[in-house]
Amino acid sequence: GNGRDICCIISSLVQLLLDPYFRTITGFQSLIQKEWVAAGHPFCDRLGHITKINSDKSPIFLLYLDCVWQLLQQFPSKFEFTETYLTTLWDIAHVSIFDTFIFNCERDRLSAAT
């Protein structure tokens, strides 16, 4: 649960700070894919895509995007993207157009594809 969630945030922020590649659009996308999607962050549960009585809904991904936004405000010239990109990414996380943010793990994603 929470320990794994915080690890996603810390790991992603450290890489973002240390490697300028992850501050490009392509790099940021690969960072989210690697540290969040491939690592099995439970987007479906955390974003509340399916309502459950004992909900695990938690704004962990939003917290990460806010941390990135804070860095972006302080060092805008160090990023290839803007706050509009971050806002769009957050909006996309709630729309089922793409499967990136609607599953809890890769197994769920593969099961849905078959």
Residue pairs with C-beta under 8 A, 6 or more apart in sequence:
1 56
2 58
4 41
5 41
5 46
5 58
5 60
8 35
8 36
8 39
8 41
8 60
8 64
9 60
9 63
9 64
9 67
11 35
12 31
12 32
12 35
12 36
12 64
13 64
13 67
13 68
15 22
15 31
15 35
16 22
16 23
16 28
16 31
16 68
16 71
17 71
19 27
20 27
20 78
21 27
22 28
22 30
22 31
23 78
23 79
23 80
23 81
24 80
24 81
25 80
25 81
25 85
28 80
28 81
32 89
33 100
36 43
36 61
37 43
37 100
37 106
38 106
40 104
40 105
40 106
41 60
41 61
42 56
42 104
42 105
43 49
43 61
43 93
43 100
43 101
43 102
43 103
43 104
44 50
44 102
44 103
44 104
44 108
45 52
45 55
45 56
45 57
45 104
46 56
46 57
46 58
46 59
46 60
46 61
47 57
47 61
47 93
47 94
47 101
48 55
48 57
49 96
49 102
61 90
61 93
61 101
62 90
65 86
65 89
65 90
68 86
69 83
69 86
71 78
71 79
72 79
72 81
72 82
72 83
72 86
73 83
76 82
92 98
92 100
92 101
93 100
93 101
94 101
96 102
99 109
99 112
99 113
103 109
103 112
